[in-house]
């Protein structure tokens, strides 16, 4: 009984709040333009990210796998000014990613949080073979099992 009353009170409160703001009885806070909002948060001082595109990887999966190949296209988010330094180690990056992806069990791709986990593991491996502080993230552009 108490839960039903609490739920009904919550719905009435939300409805009254929505009506008050939408009808103008309760003034809504002003919406700032994007430039003002960024300036207010101090984001204008952040440099735009740079990206290094990696050539797509095609990895053969194990003999018992249902899919035969995994095709992955990635980009690396790098610190501004680090593009050249990261581009120089791309062969090492591709090597470490090939080795890692070949070792992943196909069943892991089916898990709910697989992409986040794989992305974090790929990022860690890429950071190990890249200049310190140069690579901030691994962006997955394509991930296809065939």
Secondary structure, DSSP 8 states (H G I E B T S, - for coil): -HHHHHHHHHHHHHHHHHHHHHHTSS-------HHHHHHHHTGGGS---EEEE---EEEE--TT-SSSEEEEEEEEEE-TT-HHHHHHTHHHHHHHHHHHHHHS-GGGGGSTTHHHHHHHHHHHHHHHHS-TTTEEEEEEEEEEE-
